[in-house]
Amino acid sequence: MGRMKTMTVLYIIAGVIILNLLLSVVFFILEGKIAKQEGRKRDPKITTWLCASLVFFMIAVGLVVLLYLLVAAFMASM
């Protein structure tokens, strides 16, 4: 039962990070269009947020893959 709770928590964390990535991409695109219309440069905070979201997304993907490998190894050893 403890493994199921761990997997559920990891899925929730991964879902939140994926949602953050999607939102950051949307805001990055929208802010770029607004900046282009106003004739100014992009806001560096939005770009930094996108880069951080990409890093967190890659970490989340790595953790989920690692979890699947650990569960597969555990199930194979039974």
PDB file of N, CA, C and O in Angstrom:
ATOM      1  N   MET A   1       0.819  -1.195   0.000  1.00  0.00           N
ATOM      2  CA  MET A   1       0.000   0.000   0.000  1.00  0.00           C
ATOM      3  C   MET A   1       0.865   1.263   0.000  1.00  0.00           C
ATOM      4  O   MET A   1       0.487   2.285  -0.573  1.00  0.00           O
ATOM      5  N   GLY A   2       2.026   1.180   0.647  1.00  0.00           N
ATOM      6  CA  GLY A   2       2.898   2.347   0.709  1.00  0.00           C
ATOM      7  C   GLY A   2       3.448   2.740  -0.648  1.00  0.00           C
ATOM      8  O   GLY A   2       3.655   3.920  -0.930  1.00  0.00           O
ATOM      9  N   ARG A   3       3.688   1.715  -1.505  1.00  0.00           N
ATOM     10  CA  ARG A   3       4.200   2.011  -2.844  1.00  0.00           C
ATOM     11  C   ARG A   3       3.166   2.739  -3.682  1.00  0.00           C
ATOM     12  O   ARG A   3       3.508   3.609  -4.483  1.00  0.00           O
ATOM     13  N   MET A   4       1.898   2.384  -3.498  1.00  0.00           N
ATOM     14  CA  MET A   4       0.837   3.048  -4.259  1.00  0.00           C
ATOM     15  C   MET A   4       0.729   4.518  -3.867  1.00  0.00           C
ATOM     16  O   MET A   4       0.515   5.380  -4.719  1.00  0.00           O
ATOM     17  N   LYS A   5       0.878   4.801  -2.569  1.00  0.00           N
ATOM     18  CA  LYS A   5       0.839   6.192  -2.119  1.00  0.00           C
ATOM     19  C   LYS A   5       2.023   6.964  -2.690  1.00  0.00           C
ATOM     20  O   LYS A   5       1.880   8.114  -3.107  1.00  0.00           O
ATOM     21  N   THR A   6       3.191   6.326  -2.707  1.00  0.00           N
ATOM     22  CA  THR A   6       4.378   6.980  -3.255  1.00  0.00           C
ATOM     23  C   THR A   6       4.188   7.282  -4.733  1.00  0.00           C
ATOM     24  O   THR A   6       4.522   8.371  -5.200  1.00  0.00           O
ATOM     25  N   MET A   7       3.648   6.312  -5.471  1.00  0.00           N
ATOM     26  CA  MET A   7       3.426   6.527  -6.897  1.00  0.00           C
ATOM     27  C   MET A   7       2.398   7.628  -7.125  1.00  0.00           C
ATOM     28  O   MET A   7       2.556   8.447  -8.030  1.00  0.00           O
ATOM     29  N   THR A   8       1.343   7.653  -6.308  1.00  0.00           N
ATOM     30  CA  THR A   8       0.318   8.687  -6.455  1.00  0.00           C
ATOM     31  C   THR A   8       0.907  10.066  -6.207  1.00  0.00           C
ATOM     32  O   THR A   8       0.623  11.005  -6.950  1.00  0.00           O
ATOM     33  N   VAL A   9       1.723  10.194  -5.174  1.00  0.00           N
ATOM     34  CA  VAL A   9       2.348  11.483  -4.876  1.00  0.00           C
ATOM     35  C   VAL A   9       3.269  11.899  -6.018  1.00  0.00           C
ATOM     36  O   VAL A   9       3.276  13.065  -6.413  1.00  0.00           O
ATOM     37  N   LEU A  10       4.046  10.959  -6.550  1.00  0.00           N
ATOM     38  CA  LEU A  10       4.939  11.298  -7.658  1.00  0.00           C
ATOM     39  C   LEU A  10       4.158  11.687  -8.904  1.00  0.00           C
ATOM     40  O   LEU A  10       4.568  12.590  -9.634  1.00  0.00           O
ATOM     41  N   TYR A  11       3.036  11.015  -9.155  1.00  0.00           N
ATOM     42  CA  TYR A  11       2.203  11.386 -10.302  1.00  0.00           C
ATOM     43  C   TYR A  11       1.626  12.786 -10.133  1.00  0.00           C
ATOM     44  O   TYR A  11       1.556  13.550 -11.096  1.00  0.00           O
ATOM     45  N   ILE A  12       1.213  13.125  -8.920  1.00  0.00           N
ATOM     46  CA  ILE A  12       0.674  14.466  -8.678  1.00  0.00           C
ATOM     47  C   ILE A  12       1.762  15.511  -8.886  1.00  0.00           C
ATOM     48  O   ILE A  12       1.528  16.534  -9.530  1.00  0.00           O
ATOM     49  N   ILE A  13       2.943  15.260  -8.347  1.00  0.00           N
ATOM     50  CA  ILE A  13       4.047  16.208  -8.516  1.00  0.00           C
ATOM     51  C   ILE A  13       4.405  16.350  -9.994  1.00  0.00           C
ATOM     52  O   ILE A  13       4.615  17.462 -10.479  1.00  0.00           O
ATOM     53  N   ALA A  14       4.476  15.230 -10.705  1.00  0.00           N
ATOM     54  CA  ALA A  14       4.793  15.284 -12.136  1.00  0.00           C
ATOM     55  C   ALA A  14       3.708  16.028 -12.904  1.00  0.00           C
ATOM     56  O   ALA A  14       4.010  16.779 -13.831  1.00  0.00           O
ATOM     57  N   GLY A  15       2.451  15.826 -12.526  1.00  0.00           N
ATOM     58  CA  GLY A  15       1.349  16.533 -13.187  1.00  0.00           C
ATOM     59  C   GLY A  15       1.424  18.030 -12.982  1.00  0.00           C
ATOM     60  O   GLY A  15       1.191  18.801 -13.913  1.00  0.00           O
ATOM     61  N   VAL A  16       1.748  18.445 -11.769  1.00  0.00           N
ATOM     62  CA  VAL A  16       1.873  19.878 -11.489  1.00  0.00           C
ATOM     63  C   VAL A  16       3.033  20.473 -12.277  1.00  0.00           C
ATOM     64  O   VAL A  16       2.921  21.584 -12.796  1.00  0.00           O
ATOM     65  N   ILE A  17       4.136  19.754 -12.374  1.00  0.00           N
ATOM     66  CA  ILE A  17       5.287  20.265 -13.120  1.00  0.00           C
ATOM     67  C   ILE A  17       4.975  20.329 -14.614  1.00  0.00           C
ATOM     68  O   ILE A  17       5.397  21.268 -15.288  1.00  0.00           O
ATOM     69  N   ILE A  18       4.246  19.349 -15.140  1.00  0.00           N
ATOM     70  CA  ILE A  18       3.851  19.390 -16.550  1.00  0.00           C
ATOM     71  C   ILE A  18       2.912  20.557 -16.799  1.00  0.00           C
ATOM     72  O   ILE A  18       3.038  21.250 -17.809  1.00  0.00           O
ATOM     73  N   LEU A  19       1.966  20.784 -15.884  1.00  0.00           N
ATOM     74  CA  LEU A  19       1.060  21.929 -16.014  1.00  0.00           C
ATOM     75  C   LEU A  19       1.840  23.240 -15.983  1.00  0.00           C
ATOM     76  O   LEU A  19       1.542  24.157 -16.748  1.00  0.00           O
ATOM     77  N   ASN A  20       2.834  23.331 -15.105  1.00  0.00           N
ATOM     78  CA  ASN A  20       3.669  24.525 -15.034  1.00  0.00           C
ATOM     79  C   ASN A  20       4.415  24.739 -16.347  1.00  0.00           C
ATOM     80  O   ASN A  20       4.536  25.871 -16.815  1.00  0.00           O
ATOM     81  N   LEU A  21       4.917  23.654 -16.944  1.00  0.00           N
ATOM     82  CA  LEU A  21       5.614  23.763 -18.227  1.00  0.00           C
ATOM     83  C   LEU A  21       4.674  24.273 -19.312  1.00  0.00           C
ATOM     84  O   LEU A  21       5.037  25.164 -20.080  1.00  0.00           O
ATOM     85  N   LEU A  22       3.477  23.717 -19.378  1.00  0.00           N
ATOM     86  CA  LEU A  22       2.516  24.156 -20.391  1.00  0.00           C
ATOM     87  C   LEU A  22       2.146  25.626 -20.214  1.00  0.00           C
ATOM     88  O   LEU A  22       2.085  26.378 -21.187  1.00  0.00           O
ATOM     89  N   LEU A  23       1.900  26.030 -18.974  1.00  0.00           N
ATOM     90  CA  LEU A  23       1.566  27.433 -18.721  1.00  0.00           C
ATOM     91  C   LEU A  23       2.726  28.356 -19.067  1.00  0.00           C
ATOM     92  O   LEU A  23       2.515  29.437 -19.617  1.00  0.00           O
ATOM     93  N   SER A  24       3.947  27.942 -18.749  1.00  0.00           N
ATOM     94  CA  SER A  24       5.087  28.806 -19.046  1.00  0.00           C
ATOM     95  C   SER A  24       5.293  28.954 -20.548  1.00  0.00           C
ATOM     96  O   SER A  24       5.675  30.027 -21.014  1.00  0.00           O
ATOM     97  N   VAL A  25       5.045  27.892 -21.310  1.00  0.00           N
ATOM     98  CA  VAL A  25       5.164  27.992 -22.769  1.00  0.00           C
ATOM     99  C   VAL A  25       4.102  28.935 -23.318  1.00  0.00           C
ATOM    100  O   VAL A  25       4.389  29.762 -24.184  1.00  0.00           O
ATOM    101  N   VAL A  26       2.873  28.812 -22.817  1.00  0.00           N
ATOM    102  CA  VAL A  26       1.789  29.697 -23.271  1.00  0.00           C
ATOM    103  C   VAL A  26       2.117  31.152 -22.949  1.00  0.00           C
ATOM    104  O   VAL A  26       1.985  32.020 -23.812  1.00  0.00           O
ATOM    105  N   PHE A  27       2.543  31.428 -21.710  1.00  0.00           N
ATOM    106  CA  PHE A  27       2.867  32.806 -21.340  1.00  0.00           C
ATOM    107  C   PHE A  27       4.074  33.330 -22.110  1.00  0.00           C
ATOM    108  O   PHE A  27       4.131  34.515 -22.437  1.00  0.00           O
ATOM    109  N   PHE A  28       5.044  32.454 -22.403  1.00  0.00           N
ATOM    110  CA  PHE A  28       6.211  32.855 -23.185  1.00  0.00           C
ATOM    111  C   PHE A  28       5.789  33.302 -24.578  1.00  0.00           C
ATOM    112  O   PHE A  28       6.257  34.324 -25.078  1.00  0.00           O
ATOM    113  N   ILE A  29       4.904  32.533 -25.201  1.00  0.00           N
ATOM    114  CA  ILE A  29       4.427  32.881 -26.546  1.00  0.00           C
ATOM    115  C   ILE A  29       3.603  34.161 -26.513  1.00  0.00           C
ATOM    116  O   ILE A  29       3.796  35.051 -27.341  1.00  0.00           O
ATOM    117  N   LEU A  30       2.680  34.253 -25.550  1.00  0.00           N
ATOM    118  CA  LEU A  30       1.831  35.452 -25.463  1.00  0.00           C
ATOM    119  C   LEU A  30       2.657  36.700 -25.171  1.00  0.00           C
ATOM    120  O   LEU A  30       2.432  37.750 -25.774  1.00  0.00           O
ATOM    121  N   GLU A  31       3.608  36.591 -24.254  1.00  0.00           N
ATOM    122  CA  GLU A  31       4.432  37.754 -23.912  1.00  0.00           C
ATOM    123  C   GLU A  31       5.290  38.173 -25.097  1.00  0.00           C
ATOM    124  O   GLU A  31       5.526  39.363 -25.301  1.00  0.00           O
ATOM    125  N   GLY A  32       5.759  37.199 -25.885  1.00  0.00           N
ATOM    126  CA  GLY A  32       6.534  37.525 -27.081  1.00  0.00           C
ATOM    127  C   GLY A  32       5.707  38.269 -28.109  1.00  0.00           C
ATOM    128  O   GLY A  32       6.192  39.207 -28.741  1.00  0.00           O
ATOM    129  N   LYS A  33       4.453  37.853 -28.281  1.00  0.00           N
ATOM    130  CA  LYS A  33       3.577  38.542 -29.232  1.00  0.00           C
ATOM    131  C   LYS A  33       3.264  39.959 -28.763  1.00  0.00           C
ATOM    132  O   LYS A  33       3.254  40.894 -29.563  1.00  0.00           O
ATOM    133  N   ILE A  34       3.009  40.115 -27.472  1.00  0.00           N
ATOM    134  CA  ILE A  34       2.721  41.452 -26.935  1.00  0.00           C
ATOM    135  C   ILE A  34       3.949  42.346 -27.059  1.00  0.00           C
ATOM    136  O   ILE A  34       3.831  43.511 -27.438  1.00  0.00           O
ATOM    137  N   ALA A  35       5.128  41.810 -26.744  1.00  0.00           N
ATOM    138  CA  ALA A  35       6.359  42.599 -26.855  1.00  0.00           C
ATOM    139  C   ALA A  35       6.609  43.005 -28.299  1.00  0.00           C
ATOM    140  O   ALA A  35       7.073  44.116 -28.557  1.00  0.00           O
ATOM    141  N   LYS A  36       6.309  42.128 -29.235  1.00  0.00           N
ATOM    142  CA  LYS A  36       6.505  42.443 -30.647  1.00  0.00           C
ATOM    143  C   LYS A  36       5.555  43.554 -31.084  1.00  0.00           C
ATOM    144  O   LYS A  36       5.946  44.448 -31.834  1.00  0.00           O
ATOM    145  N   GLN A  37       4.314  43.501 -30.619  1.00  0.00           N
ATOM    146  CA  GLN A  37       3.346  44.539 -30.977  1.00  0.00           C
ATOM    147  C   GLN A  37       3.728  45.887 -30.385  1.00  0.00           C
ATOM    148  O   GLN A  37       3.535  46.926 -31.017  1.00  0.00           O
ATOM    149  N   GLU A  38       4.268  45.871 -29.172  1.00  0.00           N
ATOM    150  CA  GLU A  38       4.645  47.122 -28.516  1.00  0.00           C
ATOM    151  C   GLU A  38       6.037  47.591 -28.914  1.00  0.00           C
ATOM    152  O   GLU A  38       6.443  48.690 -28.537  1.00  0.00           O
ATOM    153  N   GLY A  39       6.771  46.791 -29.659  1.00  0.00           N
ATOM    154  CA  GLY A  39       8.101  47.179 -30.114  1.00  0.00           C
ATOM    155  C   GLY A  39       9.139  47.192 -29.015  1.00  0.00           C
ATOM    156  O   GLY A  39      10.034  48.038 -29.025  1.00  0.00           O
ATOM    157  N   ARG A  40       9.042  46.283 -28.076  1.00  0.00           N
ATOM    158  CA  ARG A  40      10.025  46.209 -26.989  1.00  0.00           C
ATOM    159  C   ARG A  40      10.602  44.807 -26.922  1.00  0.00           C
ATOM    160  O   ARG A  40      10.155  43.901 -27.626  1.00  0.00           O
ATOM    161  N   LYS A  41      11.608  44.640 -26.061  1.00  0.00           N
ATOM    162  CA  LYS A  41      12.236  43.330 -25.906  1.00  0.00           C
ATOM    163  C   LYS A  41      11.404  42.467 -24.962  1.00  0.00           C
ATOM    164  O   LYS A  41      10.553  42.957 -24.219  1.00  0.00           O
ATOM    165  N   ARG A  42      11.678  41.184 -25.018  1.00  0.00           N
ATOM    166  CA  ARG A  42      11.001  40.242 -24.111  1.00  0.00           C
ATOM    167  C   ARG A  42      11.364  40.536 -22.661  1.00  0.00           C
ATOM    168  O   ARG A  42      12.442  41.052 -22.363  1.00  0.00           O
ATOM    169  N   ASP A  43      10.445  40.197 -21.771  1.00  0.00           N
ATOM    170  CA  ASP A  43      10.712  40.309 -20.340  1.00  0.00           C
ATOM    171  C   ASP A  43      11.612  39.134 -19.937  1.00  0.00           C
ATOM    172  O   ASP A  43      11.233  37.980 -20.138  1.00  0.00           O
ATOM    173  N   PRO A  44      12.790  39.404 -19.375  1.00  0.00           N
ATOM    174  CA  PRO A  44      13.699  38.299 -19.037  1.00  0.00           C
ATOM    175  C   PRO A  44      13.143  37.367 -17.959  1.00  0.00           C
ATOM    176  O   PRO A  44      13.561  36.213 -17.868  1.00  0.00           O
ATOM    177  N   LYS A  45      12.203  37.858 -17.138  1.00  0.00           N
ATOM    178  CA  LYS A  45      11.624  36.995 -16.106  1.00  0.00           C
ATOM    179  C   LYS A  45      10.823  35.853 -16.728  1.00  0.00           C
ATOM    180  O   LYS A  45      10.836  34.733 -16.217  1.00  0.00           O
ATOM    181  N   ILE A  46      10.131  36.133 -17.823  1.00  0.00           N
ATOM    182  CA  ILE A  46       9.344  35.099 -18.496  1.00  0.00           C
ATOM    183  C   ILE A  46      10.276  34.044 -19.099  1.00  0.00           C
ATOM    184  O   ILE A  46       9.998  32.847 -19.022  1.00  0.00           O
ATOM    185  N   THR A  47      11.371  34.490 -19.694  1.00  0.00           N
ATOM    186  CA  THR A  47      12.340  33.556 -20.277  1.00  0.00           C
ATOM    187  C   THR A  47      12.975  32.688 -19.195  1.00  0.00           C
ATOM    188  O   THR A  47      13.159  31.486 -19.388  1.00  0.00           O
ATOM    189  N   THR A  48      13.310  33.293 -18.060  1.00  0.00           N
ATOM    190  CA  THR A  48      13.889  32.538 -16.948  1.00  0.00           C
ATOM    191  C   THR A  48      12.896  31.513 -16.425  1.00  0.00           C
ATOM    192  O   THR A  48      13.265  30.383 -16.108  1.00  0.00           O
ATOM    193  N   TRP A  49      11.626  31.917 -16.335  1.00  0.00           N
ATOM    194  CA  TRP A  49      10.588  31.005 -15.867  1.00  0.00           C
ATOM    195  C   TRP A  49      10.458  29.810 -16.816  1.00  0.00           C
ATOM    196  O   TRP A  49      10.296  28.675 -16.369  1.00  0.00           O
ATOM    197  N   LEU A  50      10.528  30.066 -18.110  1.00  0.00           N
ATOM    198  CA  LEU A  50      10.444  28.978 -19.087  1.00  0.00           C
ATOM    199  C   LEU A  50      11.625  28.022 -18.934  1.00  0.00           C
ATOM    200  O   LEU A  50      11.442  26.805 -18.956  1.00  0.00           O
ATOM    201  N   CYS A  51      12.818  28.556 -18.780  1.00  0.00           N
ATOM    202  CA  CYS A  51      14.006  27.706 -18.622  1.00  0.00           C
ATOM    203  C   CYS A  51      13.915  26.864 -17.347  1.00  0.00           C
ATOM    204  O   CYS A  51      14.236  25.676 -17.363  1.00  0.00           O
ATOM    205  N   ALA A  52      13.481  27.476 -16.252  1.00  0.00           N
ATOM    206  CA  ALA A  52      13.327  26.733 -14.998  1.00  0.00           C
ATOM    207  C   ALA A  52      12.259  25.652 -15.136  1.00  0.00           C
ATOM    208  O   ALA A  52      12.417  24.551 -14.608  1.00  0.00           O
ATOM    209  N   SER A  53      11.183  25.959 -15.838  1.00  0.00           N
ATOM    210  CA  SER A  53      10.126  24.971 -16.043  1.00  0.00           C
ATOM    211  C   SER A  53      10.625  23.788 -16.860  1.00  0.00           C
ATOM    212  O   SER A  53      10.268  22.643 -16.584  1.00  0.00           O
ATOM    213  N   LEU A  54      11.450  24.063 -17.864  1.00  0.00           N
ATOM    214  CA  LEU A  54      12.027  22.974 -18.656  1.00  0.00           C
ATOM    215  C   LEU A  54      12.926  22.080 -17.804  1.00  0.00           C
ATOM    216  O   LEU A  54      12.902  20.857 -17.940  1.00  0.00           O
ATOM    217  N   VAL A  55      13.712  22.692 -16.932  1.00  0.00           N
ATOM    218  CA  VAL A  55      14.590  21.915 -16.054  1.00  0.00           C
ATOM    219  C   VAL A  55      13.760  21.058 -15.106  1.00  0.00           C
ATOM    220  O   VAL A  55      14.036  19.869 -14.944  1.00  0.00           O
ATOM    221  N   PHE A  56      12.742  21.654 -14.475  1.00  0.00           N
ATOM    222  CA  PHE A  56      11.889  20.891 -13.564  1.00  0.00           C
ATOM    223  C   PHE A  56      11.155  19.773 -14.294  1.00  0.00           C
ATOM    224  O   PHE A  56      10.964  18.691 -13.740  1.00  0.00           O
ATOM    225  N   PHE A  57      10.741  20.030 -15.545  1.00  0.00           N
ATOM    226  CA  PHE A  57      10.059  19.006 -16.330  1.00  0.00           C
ATOM    227  C   PHE A  57      10.992  17.826 -16.595  1.00  0.00           C
ATOM    228  O   PHE A  57      10.586  16.671 -16.469  1.00  0.00           O
ATOM    229  N   MET A  58      12.227  18.113 -16.957  1.00  0.00           N
ATOM    230  CA  MET A  58      13.177  17.035 -17.228  1.00  0.00           C
ATOM    231  C   MET A  58      13.470  16.234 -15.955  1.00  0.00           C
ATOM    232  O   MET A  58      13.623  15.014 -16.011  1.00  0.00           O
ATOM    233  N   ILE A  59      13.546  16.912 -14.819  1.00  0.00           N
ATOM    234  CA  ILE A  59      13.747  16.208 -13.551  1.00  0.00           C
ATOM    235  C   ILE A  59      12.553  15.307 -13.256  1.00  0.00           C
ATOM    236  O   ILE A  59      12.722  14.161 -12.838  1.00  0.00           O
ATOM    237  N   ALA A  60      11.348  15.825 -13.475  1.00  0.00           N
ATOM    238  CA  ALA A  60      10.141  15.035 -13.218  1.00  0.00           C
ATOM    239  C   ALA A  60      10.081  13.816 -14.127  1.00  0.00           C
ATOM    240  O   ALA A  60       9.728  12.725 -13.679  1.00  0.00           O
ATOM    241  N   VAL A  61      10.421  13.989 -15.394  1.00  0.00           N
ATOM    242  CA  VAL A  61      10.428  12.851 -16.322  1.00  0.00           C
ATOM    243  C   VAL A  61      11.447  11.812 -15.858  1.00  0.00           C
ATOM    244  O   VAL A  61      11.170  10.612 -15.878  1.00  0.00           O
ATOM    245  N   GLY A  62      12.603  12.267 -15.447  1.00  0.00           N
ATOM    246  CA  GLY A  62      13.622  11.342 -14.949  1.00  0.00           C
ATOM    247  C   GLY A  62      13.168  10.583 -13.716  1.00  0.00           C
ATOM    248  O   GLY A  62      13.428   9.386 -13.591  1.00  0.00           O
ATOM    249  N   LEU A  63      12.485  11.273 -12.799  1.00  0.00           N
ATOM    250  CA  LEU A  63      11.997  10.606 -11.594  1.00  0.00           C
ATOM    251  C   LEU A  63      10.916   9.579 -11.911  1.00  0.00           C
ATOM    252  O   LEU A  63      10.900   8.496 -11.328  1.00  0.00           O
ATOM    253  N   VAL A  64      10.025   9.909 -12.821  1.00  0.00           N
ATOM    254  CA  VAL A  64       8.962   8.964 -13.183  1.00  0.00           C
ATOM    255  C   VAL A  64       9.556   7.743 -13.878  1.00  0.00           C
ATOM    256  O   VAL A  64       9.145   6.617 -13.597  1.00  0.00           O
ATOM    257  N   VAL A  65      10.509   7.944 -14.775  1.00  0.00           N
ATOM    258  CA  VAL A  65      11.161   6.814 -15.446  1.00  0.00           C
ATOM    259  C   VAL A  65      11.905   5.959 -14.427  1.00  0.00           C
ATOM    260  O   VAL A  65      11.846   4.730 -14.482  1.00  0.00           O
ATOM    261  N   LEU A  66      12.599   6.601 -13.502  1.00  0.00           N
ATOM    262  CA  LEU A  66      13.304   5.865 -12.458  1.00  0.00           C
ATOM    263  C   LEU A  66      12.330   5.068 -11.603  1.00  0.00           C
ATOM    264  O   LEU A  66      12.618   3.928 -11.238  1.00  0.00           O
ATOM    265  N   LEU A  67      11.194   5.647 -11.282  1.00  0.00           N
ATOM    266  CA  LEU A  67      10.187   4.944 -10.494  1.00  0.00           C
ATOM    267  C   LEU A  67       9.680   3.715 -11.238  1.00  0.00           C
ATOM    268  O   LEU A  67       9.545   2.644 -10.647  1.00  0.00           O
ATOM    269  N   TYR A  68       9.400   3.863 -12.527  1.00  0.00           N
ATOM    270  CA  TYR A  68       8.947   2.715 -13.317  1.00  0.00           C
ATOM    271  C   TYR A  68      10.006   1.615 -13.350  1.00  0.00           C
ATOM    272  O   TYR A  68       9.679   0.434 -13.237  1.00  0.00           O
ATOM    273  N   LEU A  69      11.268   2.000 -13.504  1.00  0.00           N
ATOM    274  CA  LEU A  69      12.335   1.003 -13.530  1.00  0.00           C
ATOM    275  C   LEU A  69      12.466   0.289 -12.186  1.00  0.00           C
ATOM    276  O   LEU A  69      12.675  -0.923 -12.140  1.00  0.00           O
ATOM    277  N   LEU A  70      12.342   1.040 -11.099  1.00  0.00           N
ATOM    278  CA  LEU A  70      12.419   0.425  -9.776  1.00  0.00           C
ATOM    279  C   LEU A  70      11.258  -0.531  -9.537  1.00  0.00           C
ATOM    280  O   LEU A  70      11.451  -1.621  -8.998  1.00  0.00           O
ATOM    281  N   VAL A  71      10.061  -0.131  -9.931  1.00  0.00           N
ATOM    282  CA  VAL A  71       8.894  -1.002  -9.760  1.00  0.00           C
ATOM    283  C   VAL A  71       9.040  -2.247 -10.628  1.00  0.00           C
ATOM    284  O   VAL A  71       8.722  -3.350 -10.184  1.00  0.00           O
ATOM    285  N   ALA A  72       9.520  -2.082 -11.867  1.00  0.00           N
ATOM    286  CA  ALA A  72       9.712  -3.232 -12.750  1.00  0.00           C
ATOM    287  C   ALA A  72      10.761  -4.190 -12.180  1.00  0.00           C
ATOM    288  O   ALA A  72      10.587  -5.407 -12.237  1.00  0.00           O
ATOM    289  N   ALA A  73      11.839  -3.648 -11.636  1.00  0.00           N
ATOM    290  CA  ALA A  73      12.873  -4.496 -11.041  1.00  0.00           C
ATOM    291  C   ALA A  73      12.341  -5.209  -9.804  1.00  0.00           C
ATOM    292  O   ALA A  73      12.649  -6.378  -9.576  1.00  0.00           O
ATOM    293  N   PHE A  74      11.552  -4.512  -9.016  1.00  0.00           N
ATOM    294  CA  PHE A  74      10.975  -5.120  -7.814  1.00  0.00           C
ATOM    295  C   PHE A  74      10.009  -6.235  -8.189  1.00  0.00           C
ATOM    296  O   PHE A  74      10.018  -7.302  -7.576  1.00  0.00           O
ATOM    297  N   MET A  75       9.173  -5.987  -9.199  1.00  0.00           N
ATOM    298  CA  MET A  75       8.201  -6.999  -9.615  1.00  0.00           C
ATOM    299  C   MET A  75       8.907  -8.204 -10.251  1.00  0.00           C
ATOM    300  O   MET A  75       8.449  -9.337 -10.101  1.00  0.00           O
ATOM    301  N   ALA A  76      10.007  -7.969 -10.953  1.00  0.00           N
ATOM    302  CA  ALA A  76      10.738  -9.068 -11.578  1.00  0.00           C
ATOM    303  C   ALA A  76      11.437  -9.941 -10.539  1.00  0.00           C
ATOM    304  O   ALA A  76      11.650 -11.132 -10.766  1.00  0.00           O
ATOM    305  N   SER A  77      11.790  -9.353  -9.412  1.00  0.00           N
ATOM    306  CA  SER A  77      12.487 -10.118  -8.383  1.00  0.00           C
ATOM    307  C   SER A  77      11.535 -10.955  -7.539  1.00  0.00           C
ATOM    308  O   SER A  77      11.986 -11.793  -6.758  1.00  0.00           O
ATOM    309  N   MET A  78      10.245 -10.747  -7.677  1.00  0.00           N
ATOM    310  CA  MET A  78       9.280 -11.509  -6.870  1.00  0.00           C
ATOM    311  C   MET A  78       9.051 -12.881  -7.447  1.00  0.00           C
ATOM    312  O   MET A  78       8.270 -13.659  -6.899  1.00  0.00           O
TER     313      MET A  78
END
